Amino acid sequence: MEKTANRPGLDNVLMEARQMTSDPWLNLLGLINGFQITQAIRVASTLRVADHLNDGARSVGELAALTKSHPDGLYRLLRALAAVGVFRENEGRMFSLTPMGDCLRTDSATPIAAWAEAVGSPYYWQTWGHLLHSVQTGENAFQDLNGKDVWQFRAEHPEYGATFDRAMTQLSRGSAEAVIRAYDFSSYRDIVDVGGGQGLMLAAILRAHPHMRGTLFDQSNVVTRARAVLAERGVIDRCNIVGGSFFETVPEGADAYLMRVVIHDWEDDKAIAILKVCRRAMRETAKLLLIERLVAPPNEVPAAKFGDLNMLVLPGGRERTREEFSDLFAKSGFELT
């Protein structure tokens, strides 16, 4: 299991956006009102404002015409986001990109727009509004609200599923290079990416190691959209695409098996079941590589701990400590190294 850090400066960015002060009341008020920033960013992303600013500053009138928005409503949105650093407001109601706003471009090197659109979507938003139920009962909020799990829901609502898959691809792009720098894949000749989505992480590994072949494995409705991602990155000729359920089987016989933020989606019993399926498919010399967040000691690293709440209300899984991962591995026929 490879421990990977959160994006550099993430917590600092969050602190700046909340305009933290020495006043506890104001700090708490900023946290309480954080939902407003989430929805404002989601709207700006949906309107592709950052794409329209890619070539330079534009007036709010120009942006309103390009995004088919009300000029005054759009101005009020953009000036609010400029106040927290997403855009910059210049004289004459002109707006331009900031480094944060640049991440909302659809072709950004560090994209995050699809994640903004996913977490601001009605189904996601309403589920977080049901957090009290999960805290009081320990039950999954999404299941209680909808009578089905979030995976079945997205399969039945392909517009939400496509946005989520795009978000996972974008987030993979943000971490792929860091993973390649952190771990030496050069000794492997064949790698299976289990639950690999549309294949961006696998594509990055294959591009960095021309001698290697790969297999992308995920649900059939997910991997159908992977061919374009792999072809665009020039690795489609070295990659098999296989659809299926990792609760039943995964491709056999590879040197290495990779799972990026898969196990955290599941409670222990199902996580162990997935790991055992992988163990049965692996040769004795093969290795399983997990890329997951680790829950930090008390009072540190809020991103992983709020991510854990997200697991509680949506997929029904959990973020874990290093010790908890070690215990999962031991129960599944693995040893943490």
C-alpha positions, 0 to 999 in steps of 0.5 A, spaced: 500 500 500 502 506 498 501 512 502 500 518 498 499 525 500 493 530 499 495 535 494 500 540 496 497 546 500 489 544 499 488 545 507 491 552 506 487 553 500 481 551 504 483 556 510 484 562 505 477 561 502 474 561 509 478 567 510 480 565 517 481 570 523 483 570 530 475 570 532 472 564 533 465 566 532 467 568 525 471 562 523 465 558 525 460 562 521 465 561 515 465 554 516 457 554 516 456 558 510 461 553 506 455 550 502 454 557 499 461 557 496 460 549 494 454 551 490 457 557 487 463 554 484 458 548 481 454 554 477 461 557 475 463 550 472 457 548 469 457 555 465 464 553 463 466 560 465 473 558 466 473 556 459 471 563 457 476 566 461 482 562 458 484 567 453 484 573 457 479 577 461 472 578 459 467 583 461 461 580 465 456 582 459 461 578 454 460 572 459 453 573 460 452 572 453 457 566 452 454 563 458 446 565 456 446 568 463 443 574 466 448 579 467 446 582 474 446 575 476 452 572 473 456 579 476 453 577 483 456 570 482 463 572 480 464 577 484 463 573 490 467 567 487 473 573 486 472 574 494 475 567 495 480 567 490 476 563 484 476 569 480 479 576 480 475 582 479 478 588 475 475 595 474 469 595 469 466 589 472 472 585 468 474 578 470 480 574 469 482 567 472 486 566 478 490 559 479 484 556 483 480 558 477 484 555 472 483 548 475 476 549 473 478 549 465 475 543 462 483 542 459 486 544 465 493 540 467 490 540 474 482 539 473 477 539 478 471 542 475 467 535 474 468 534 482 465 541 483 459 539 478 458 532 482 458 534 489 453 540 487 448 535 484 441 535 487 442 527 489 449 528 492 447 535 496 440 532 498 444 526 501 449 530 505 442 533 508 441 527 511 447 526 515 443 526 521 440 520 520 447 516 519 450 519 525 444 517 529 443 510 526 450 508 523 446 507 517 448 509 510 444 516 508 443 515 501 440 508 501 435 510 506 433 516 502 433 512 495 432 505 497 438 503 493 445 504 493 449 510 490 452 505 484 445 502 482 442 510 482 448 512 478 447 506 473 440 508 472 441 515 471 447 515 466 447 523 466 450 523 474 454 517 472 458 520 467 459 526 471 462 522 476 466 518 472 469 524 469 470 527 476 474 520 478 478 521 471 480 528 473 482 527 480 486 521 477 490 526 473 491 530 479 495 524 483 497 520 477 504 523 476 505 523 484 504 516 484 509 514 478 514 519 482 513 515 489 513 508 486 517 504 482 513 500 477 519 498 472 520 491 475 512 489 472 511 487 466 503 486 466 499 490 471 491 490 472 488 496 474 482 494 478 476 499 479 480 503 474 474 507 471 476 510 465 483 508 465 487 515 466 491 512 472 493 506 468 494 510 462 499 514 466 503 508 468 503 505 461 506 511 458 512 512 463 513 504 462 513 502 455 515 495 456 509 494 460 502 491 458 496 493 462 488 491 463 483 496 465 477 492 469 471 495 472 464 495 471 461 494 464 458 501 463 464 504 466 469 501 461 465 502 455 467 510 456 475 508 457 477 507 450 478 514 448 482 516 454 487 510 453 487 511 445 488 519 446 494 517 451 497 512 446 497 506 450 490 503 447 495 497 443 498 495 450 491 495 454 486 490 455 479 493 457 475 488 461 468 489 464 465 485 470 464 485 478 470 485 483 466 481 488 466 475 483 472 475 479 478 479 476 483 478 471 488 473 473 496 472 472 499 479 472 505 481 476 501 487 480 494 489 481 492 496 483 486 499 486 486 507 487 481 509 492 476 503 491 477 499 498 474 506 502 468 505 498 466 499 502 465 497 509 470 491 512 466 485 510 465 487 503 472 490 502 475 483 505 471 480 500 474 484 494 481 483 497 480 476 497 477 475 490 484 479 488 488 474 492 485 468 488 487 471 482 494 473 484 500 469 483 504 468 489 510 473 487 504 478 485 503 485 489 497 488 490 498 496 490 493 500 494 492 508 493 488 510 499 488 516 504 490 515 511 486 518 517 491 522 520 492 522 528 487 527 532 486 534 530 490 533 524 488 533 516 481 535 515 480 532 508 481 525 510 476 525 516 471 529 512 472 524 506 470 519 511 463 522 513 462 522 505 463 515 505 458 514 511 453 518 507 454 516 500 457 510 498 457 507 505 464 505 506 470 509 510 477 512 510 482 508 515 488 508 519 494 505 517 493 500 522 486 498 520 488 497 513 493 492 516 488 488 519 484 488 513 490 485 509 491 480 514 484 478 514 484 477 506 491 473 505 496 479 504 501 483 509 502 490 509 509 492 507 
